[in-house]
């Protein structure tokens, strides 16, 4: 038997199956605008595609029920005076779509499949085509509207990323911005709502990742994102407090980061993908799978998120490179064939569906691979969300019988974590065992002794007072002279992972003010650590927690002191090596 362990997963054998050409959309004209979006979006009835036209901007709505080769004259949605940059379908109505353009306008459309079919039939008789006009169009900012996204739980609310370096939440009925989220210093590259819509996260060309409370513009968490300036994207992991970003390192390597939305200081997982130059488009499925598709690539990789680990599943490969992509809403999937996702990828002149299946022998409904999907019923109105500050999870439907599961009231995502706030001190790799709070050691624990400091002074934080006489640091190898009460064994001193030089190290002296200040700082920290346990036992839980925090801080300071000592040891070792090399060089010239 093989000793190799294979992780158990019901999605381990997911495979992609491309549709035949007759089930695809042929003769499409893809926009050649350089602005970075997915170029497409999808609903249960349509696929929208940014169209290549002259004289203004337009996009096409392709009915899913009518695939095949498109005629040269096709009814387009025209209403922008410049290129259409992004489109998004309403999650509550498959016939409602919003578009943002380079003319800084936001347009709202309502189109049914019959509207498109009727215009195509009329064009056959008259030889002319009638375009579709928007229901509403208004100025959203001073410059372009680069990204648009519908709110996941509130009807008629759209987030628009404008060229003013801001994200604005619009009430589309009143055509007014209810919230403006600023603080960006460059172009916004992508954005995503959380499950409730109470928070929105965005990537920016300034290499920062920002998390906003959608109803409190001043509440923002900012942290460093990917090191590269090119094409960073972000997607929210469903109902989990996790984010996934894709981008480039400073060395142009493609990366994927997993973030904890509650502690947005640094990614909790980093995955290096490859060194290609195509921007990665991430798509989240509520099955716990993230799909990664690179622009200019023919492949689609997918990973499963489990216990804060991103496990590689498989890869769909194709020789046709995609320039844009959109995923079908899960409520429109074919559950009878165990289809867990369907993507529409656009190449030069073709939009091809690719379905992802979980192979099962049973023909019955597989409840374990089809969690409830977002419903078409909004959970709240705009006034409830903005004015009454309500927060609810979206209404869901069961995939088996389409029954509705009402959303529940929940508290909004906590915005307390901030990368700009003081970070909690990191614990040492090998923690120093300290006496219990209620006990007092009979004799103070002696601090470790540093190896010889470099002869040339090394800069270090200056102590407030410099001792008049040099302070000798105690030795590291000593343990407590007398055992602490109620202990099973003596306290062990921390092991130094860095080996000392073979030559015997000399004790540092305070010949210079810098050396004296280092010694004073070391003794101050050590004395504080050993003095803390002598305090009287607290009378209540609050005092105990405060004292525990003080102990943790002091241990962290001791760890920093030990780290500084190790750095000095390394500097000392380098100086000794250089001195030896110099002596040998001088002897060689004589």
N, C-alpha and C positions, 0 to 999 in steps of 0.2 A: 504494500500500500504506500502511496505517496504521502510524505509528511507535509505537503503544502496545504495551507489553510485557505479555503475559498470563502469569502464573505457571503453570507446569505442575503439575497435580495430578490424580490419578485420582479424587478425591472432589469435584471442582469442580461436577459436575452431580448431586450427591446430592439427591433430592427425597423429601418426605414424602407418604405416601398413607394417609388415614384409612380405617378399616374401616367397613363398612355397619352400620346399626343392629342387624341381626340377629346380627352377630358381636360386638356390644358387650354390656355388662352394664347392664340398665336397672332402675329402681326401687331404687337403692341409697340408703342413708341415711348421709350423711357426718357424722362427728363435728363438732360446732361448738365444740370446745374451743379455746381461744385459744393453747395452747402450739404453738410453731413447729417442725413436722417436715414430712416429705413426705406424711404421712397414709397412705402405701401402701408396699408392698414386693412383690416378685415372685420366683417361682422357676420351674422348668420345668413345674410342675403347677398352681400356685395364684397368685392375686393376693390379698393381704390388704388390708383397708381398716378403718381405725378407725371404728367404728359409733356412731351416735347412739342411745344408750339412756338410760333412767332407772334409778336404783337400781344403782349400781356401774358398772363399765366392761366393754367387750366389743369384739371385732373380728370381722370375717367373713372366711372363707376361700372364695374363689370359684374353682372348678375351671376351668382354661383350656379344657378340652374341652367345657364345658357353658355356653356363653354364652346370652344371651337375657334376657327379663324375669324378674326374681326374684319369688317369691311374697312376700306380706306377712309370712308367718311363715317365718323363715329360721334355720337352726341357727347359733348364734353361739358363739364361744370366750369363755366367761365364767369368770373366776377372780380378777379384781381387784375390790377393794371401792371403787375410785375409777376415774376415766377412764383408759383406755389411751392412752399418749402416743406410743409408738413400737414398731414391730415389725421383725424382721429374720429372713430365712430362712438356714438353714445352707448354705454353699457346697458341702457334701458330701452333703446329703440334702434333696431337694425337699419332703419331708414333715415336716421338723423346723423349728420356728419358735420364736423367743424374743420375749417382750413385756415392756415396762417400763411401769409405771403411776404415777399420781399418789399411789398408796398406798405408794410406796417399795419395792414388791415386784418381783422378777424372776421370770418364769414361763416354763417350758419346755413345749412342746407337740409332740406327734406325731400328725398327722392325715393320713389318706389320702383321695383323692377319693371312694372308696367309703363312707367314714364319713359324708360330707356327703350323698351320694345316698341312702343308706339312711335317714337321718333325714328327708329330704324325702319319701321314699315313705311312711314311717310317719305323717308328719303329714297326708297326704292321707286316710288311713283313720281316724285317731283325732282329728284336728283340733287336736292339741297338738304342740308341738315340743320335742325334747330337745336341750339345749345340750351343748357339748363342754367337758370339764374338763381342766386341765393335768396333765401327768405330775409336775411338780415346781414348787413355788413357795416362795420364801424372801425374807426381808428383805435388801435390798441396801444400805440406808443409812438415815439418819434422815429424809430427805425424798425427794421424787419421783425416779424414774428417767426422765430425759427423753430419752435417746438410747441405743440399743443397736446393737451391731455384732459380727458373728462374726469370729473370727480367720481370715485368708486361707489359712494353711498348717497350722494345728494344730486337731485335732478337739476339739470340746466346750469351747472357750474363747471367752468372750464379754466384750467391753468394754462397760461401762455407765457413762454419765455421770450422776452422782447430784446431788441437791440439796445434798449436803455440799460442793459445789465441788471435786469430785475425779472422776477416771476410775479405775474399778476393773476389773481383769481377773479374771474368775471362771472357775474350773474347775467346769463345770456338773455333772460326775459327783459331785464331792465337795461341791459347793455352798459353796465357800470362795473368798475373794478371794486370789489369788496375788500381785498387785501393786496398789498404790494410788499413783496419780500425782496429786500435789497442786500447790499453788502458785497456784491460781485465786483471784481475788478477787470473782468474780461468777458469774452463771449461764453454763454452757457452752452454746454455740449450735450447734456441730457438731463432728464428729471424723471422722478417716479413718486407716486403717492404710496403711503402705507395702506393697509387693508381698510382702515376706517376713514382715511382721508384727513386725519387730524395732523399728520406730519407729511412733509415732502422733502425729498433728498435730491440734490443736484450736483453734477460735476461741472467744472469750469476750466477754461483754457489756462487759468492761473495755477493749475495743478492742485486745487483745493477741493475737498469734499465738504458740502454744507448740508446740515439738517435743520429744517425750519418747523416751527409750530405754525400751521396755516392760519391761525387766528391771532397770533401774537408776533407781529413782524420783527420785534426786537429780540425775540427768543431764537437764537441761532447757535448751533454747534459747528465749529470749523476745525478741520484737521487736514493734514497733508495726505494727498492721494497718490496716484501713480507719478513717477518721476518724469516721464515723458510728456511732452506738450500735445501730442497728437491723439485725438479721438478717444477720450475716456467715456465710458458708458456706465450706467448704474441701473439696477433693477432690485425691487423689494421682494423678499422671499415669502410672499403670501402672508399668512397670519403669524409668521415667526418674527421675532425682533432681530432679524438678520438682513444684511444688505450684501449684494454681490456687485462688484465693480470690475470692469475690464479696461485695460489700457496698456501703456507701454512703459518700460523702464527707461532710465537715462541712456542705456545701451541699446535702445530700440528693440528690446525683447518683449513679446506679448505676454501679458500677465492677467491673472484673475485673483482678486482679493475677496475674502469673506470678512465682514465686519459685524460687530455687535452694536446694534443701534443704541443701546443704553450706555455703552462705554466706547465712544467713538474716538479713542486716542490713537490706536494703531490696529491694523488688521489682525484678526485672530487666526487667519489661514492665508497662505500665499501659494499660488500654483503658477509655475512657469510653463507657458504653453509652447511657444516656438519663436523663431526670429523672422517670421513673415512680416510684411508691411501693411497688410489689409486690416482695417478697423474691425474689431470684434463686436458683433451685435448679440447681446445676451437676452434670452427669453426664459421666463420662469413658468413652470407648470406646477399646479397645486399637488401633483403627485410627488413633489419633493425633488424634481429634476430641473436642472438648468441646461438649456440648449445654447451652444455657442456657434455662431456662424460668422465667418470672416468675409468681409467684402473682397471680391476677387478670388475667393477660395471656392472649391467645389464641394467641400466637405462640411458636415455639421456634426460637432462633437457634443456629447451630453454626459453630465455628471449628476450623481445623486448626492443630496445633502442629508447627512445623517450624523447626529451627535457632533455637530460642528466640524465634520470632516467632509470634504468633497471627493467622493469616490468616482473614479472614471468608469463609465459603463461601456460605451462603444462609440463608433463613428460611422455616420452615413457618408459614403464617398460617391462623388460624381465628377465627370470630366467637364461639366458645364459650370463655370464660375458664376456666382450670384452677385448682383449689384444691389439688391434690396430684398427685404423679406418681411412677412407678416404671419402671425399665428391666428388660427381660427379660434373664437371663443369656445371654451370646453363644453358649454351646453349644446353646441351644434355638432358634436362629434358622433360618430357611429359606434355606439356601445355594443351593438350586436356582434361586431367584428373585433372587439377589444382594441379599438383605436383610442389611444390615450393622448394623441396630439396630431395636428395637421398643420403643415406649414405651406405657405405659398411663396415660392422663390422666383425672382425675375432675373432672366438672363438678357441677352441682346434684344430679342424680339419675342420672347416666350415667357409666360407665367405658368409654372408647373406646380401642381400640388404634390406634396410628399407626406404620406401618412406613416405614423409610427405606431406599431402594434406590439402588444404583449402576447406571445404565443400561448394559448391555452387549449386543451383538448375539450373541455366542457363547453357546451353551447349555452349554458345558463348565464345570467347576469353575474359578472365578477365584481362584487361590491368592494373588495379590497384594493382594486386598482382604479376605482372611480369614486373618489370622495365628492361630497356635494359641490356643485358649481355655483358661481354667482348668478343670482336671479335677475330678471329684467324689471323687477319692481324696486324703485329707490327706497332706501330706509328712512330718509328725511327730506325735508324741504330746505331751501336755501336759508330761509329765515330761522328755522330751527337750528341749523348748523352755525350760522354766523351770529345771530342775535341772542339765541337762548343757550349757545355754547354746548349743545348736545353732541355726544359722540356715540355712534352705534356701529356695530359690525354690519356688513352687508347682508341683505336677505339672500338665502341660498335655496337651491332646488336639488332634490335627490335625482340622480341621473337615471335611476331605474323607473320611477313612476312619475317624475316631474312634480312631486309634492313640494310645497314651499316650506322652508324653515325660516322663521322670522329672526331678524337680527336682534342682538341684545345690546343694552346700554353698557358701555365700558368706559373706564377712565382713559383720557388721551395718553399718548405715549409720553413718558417722562423725558423732559429736556434738561435734566439736571447735569448730566455728564457733559463735560466740555474739555476739549484738548487744551484750552487756554487756562483752565483751572489748575491749581497745584496738584501734581500727580502723587499718588500714594507711593511711599518709599518701597522699593523692591526689596524683598527679603534676600539675604545672602544665600548662595547656592548650598552651602553647608551651614545651617543655622547654628548660632551659638546658644547652647542650653543655659538658661537663666534660672535663678532661684525663684520659687513661688512667691506670690505677693505676700502671703501671710507669714512667710518665714524670713528670718534674718540670718545671713551667713555669719558664722563666728568670726571669720577673718575675710577681708575683702579679696576678691578674685584679682589676681595680677594680670595686667594687660600683656599682649604679645610684644615681643621685642623685634624691632626692624633690623634687617641686615644693614651693612654699611651704606650710608647715603653717598651719592656721588660727590666727588671733591668740588665740582663746579656747582654752584647753587642752582636748584630747580625751583621755579616759581610755584608758590603754594599760597592758599588763603592765609592771610596774616591774622594772628590771634590779637585779641584786644589788649593783652598785656604780655610783655616779654619777660620771662624770668631772669633774674640777675645771674643765677647760677645754672649751668646746664642740668637738665633733668634726664636721668638715665632711664630708658625704657626697660621694663622687666622682660624676662625671657618668655618665648612662646611655648616651650616644651613643658613648663611647670603646670601642674594642676592645683586644685585647691589644697592648701596646707592641711586643713581639717575638713572632713566631709560635712555637707549640709545636712541638717536633721531631716529624717523621714525620706532620705534618698536611698534608692537601691544600689547605687554605685557612684563613684566620683564623677564629677563633670569633666567631659572631654574638651580639650582645647580644639579650636577649628584647625583643620589641616590646610596647609598652604599648598595649592596645586602647582605653584611655580617653584622649581628646584633652585636652591641657593647655589652660588658658585662654589667650586671645589676648594678654593682657597679660603681659609678662615676669615670670616667677616669681622671687621673691627666695629666696635660700638661707635655710633655717631656722636660727635661732640658739638657743642654750641659755640664754635669759633666765629660763626657769622650770625647776624640777626635772623636770617632766614631759617637757619638750623634751629635756633632757639625758639622761634615762633612755631615751627613744626612740632617740636617736643612739647611745648606748652599746650598746643591744640590737642595733641594725642592724649596728654594726661587729663585735660579738662573733660574730654569726651568719656574717657575710661572712668574717671571719678564719678561723673554723673550717672553712668550706667550702673556702677556698683552702689551708689548711694540711693538709687531709686527703691530697691527692695526694702530698705530700712524704714520706709514710711509706715505709719500706723495703718492697720487694716481698715478699709473703709466701712462705713456703717450701712450704706445702702448700695443697690445695684448701680445707680448712676455714677457714684464715685468710683466703683470698681471698674466700670467701663472707661472712665477718664484715665484712671491709673494704668489700665492695660494699654491704652493708646499712647500714653507717655512712654511706657516701656518699649512699645513697638518702635516709636520714633527714635529712642535712644539706641536700640539695637541696630536700627538702620544707619544711624550716625557712626556706630562702631564698625559696621560693615564698610561704610565709605572710608573710614580711617584705614581699615585693613587693605582696602583696594589701593589707597594712596601709598601705603607701605610697599605693596607689591610693585607698583609703578616705579617707586624709588629703587627697589632692588633691581629691576630691569635696567633702569638708567645706570645704576652702579656697574652692572655686568657689562653694559655696552662701553662704559668708560674704561673699565679694566681691559676689555678686548682691544679697544683703540690704543690704549697705552702700550699694550704688549706689541701690537703691530708697529707702532711708532718706534719702539725700542729696537725691534728687529730690523726695521728699515735703516735706522741710524747706525746700527752695528754693521749692516751690510755695506754701507758707504765708506766705512773706515778702512 
